[in-house]
Amino acid sequence: MRLADLETPALILDAAKMRANIARMNAAARRHGVMLRPHLKTGKSVEVAKAMTAGWPGAVTVSTLKEADRFFAAGFRDILYAVGIAPNKLAHAARLTREGCVLTLILDSLEAAEMVAAFGRENGVTLPALIEIDSDDHRAGVGPDDAATLAAIATALTDGAELRGVMTHGGGSYNSTTEEGLAAHAELERSGAVRAAENLRAAGFACPVVSVGSTPTALFARNLDGVTELRVGVYVFHDLVMAGLGVCAVEDVAVGVLASVIGHQAARGQLIIDAGWMAMSRDRGTQGQQVDQGYGLVCDAGGRALGDLIVASANQEHGIVARRDGGPLDVARFPVGTLLRVLPNHSCATAAQHGEYQVVDGGDAIVGTWQRFGGW
Ligand SMILES: Cc1ncc(COP(=O)(O)O)c(C=O)c1O
């Protein structure tokens, strides 16, 4: 099978690019002497998970309990569920724990800590947990210097749960476009997590785990002293948002949607393709960046960018391809049936629209079909 034998739209994964992305992150983690706990939410695929964990102990991060189920069934035992826990998920978490999964939860309030501990006491399970730290005002978390709240949460977790440490996600880095800015975000993330851990230790609590991570901070950190593990996900495929930040090159983006030209609007300088927002997702993550890539950057079938052609607008199953500047386009170069590969703004979101990866390895031969899953 070759790309030309596929029915479009189809999600293409270039394994050669994926391996290079993985090697780069592995080298960063090794340079800093920290364990990699890859985040599996981007790939949601056992094959991708195995490639990301090769050479590491096999500890992973997930964003849904369905991922925890699937990856536990595939042999991963040490799983961090890195989204704040809700009461209606505790029975599910307890089931996985009883089956032998070391499932660690995260929480950032006394209320949640008391809820988890009470559930543990009432149900005879001990649920391990990390306290989420807000290191850069990005999202959730306890302030690193809020020693009183940290100690109160840690105290609440002593019976029915087990405090394992702290975690933070330097998501503020997704708005930083310079090497200095990315390095500064990495230091905010590191120092926030380490200060929170030190506050807990000073109050008498063991805090063995200091977990940080986002792809930009992990790749641009200059020092990870005091950190024990890195949680990173999108690096495995990268995407146009990461390229727009300068975290990777456009050529590093390992996933793209293969689409066919299905028509033209010659006077408007537009091609119509069979990949609209259903195939690309609605994610417009590059809209606020210096280069707006529309709904995706248009490449030839082999993945080489065609100048400044983008999916300028999208309906459910139609993508409208035009030059980024709206200038004229010789549509005769793209007869009906021409295959194009569209690189995504956000690979997690685009991959989520598809049920499988058609895997190539640098060329146009399909070397495998890997299943992926969605939902909760
Ligand atoms: C809690 C948490 N940790 C780690 C990550 C990994 O970040 P990235 O995909 O930038 O590597 C994410 C991403 O959303 C996250 O939410």
The ligand as an SDF file (V2000), in Angstrom:
LIG
                    3D

 16 16  0  0  0  0  0  0  0  0999 V2000
   -0.7210   18.2950   33.3610 C   0  0  0  0  0  0  0  0  0  0  0  0
    0.0390   18.2290   32.0960 C   0  0  0  0  0  0  0  0  0  0  0  0
    1.2790   17.7420   32.1020 N   0  0  0  0  0  0  0  0  0  0  0  0
    2.0280   17.6590   30.9980 C   0  0  0  0  0  0  0  0  0  0  0  0
    1.5340   18.0720   29.7700 C   0  0  0  0  0  0  0  0  0  0  0  0
    2.3950   17.9120   28.5590 C   0  0  0  0  0  0  0  0  0  0  0  0
    2.5690   19.0880   27.8560 O   0  0  0  0  0  0  0  0  0  0  0  0
    3.1050   19.0610   26.3470 P   0  0  0  0  0  0  0  0  0  0  0  0
    2.0710   18.4070   25.5350 O   0  0  0  0  0  0  0  0  0  0  0  0
    3.3880   20.4840   26.0130 O   0  0  0  0  0  0  0  0  0  0  0  0
    4.3790   18.2380   26.3740 O   0  0  0  0  0  0  0  0  0  0  0  0
    0.2310   18.5840   29.7150 C   0  0  0  0  0  0  0  0  0  0  0  0
   -0.3380   19.0510   28.4530 C   0  0  0  0  0  0  0  0  0  0  0  0
   -1.4210   19.5190   28.3370 O   0  0  0  0  0  0  0  0  0  0  0  0
   -0.5320   18.6630   30.9050 C   0  0  0  0  0  0  0  0  0  0  0  0
   -1.7840   19.1490   30.9030 O   0  0  0  0  0  0  0  0  0  0  0  0
  1  2  1  0
  2  3  1  0
  2 15  2  0
  3  4  2  0
  4  5  1  0
  5  6  1  0
  5 12  2  0
  6  7  1  0
  7  8  1  0
  8  9  2  0
  8 10  1  0
  8 11  1  0
 12 13  1  0
 12 15  1  0
 13 14  2  0
 15 16  1  0
M  END
$$$$
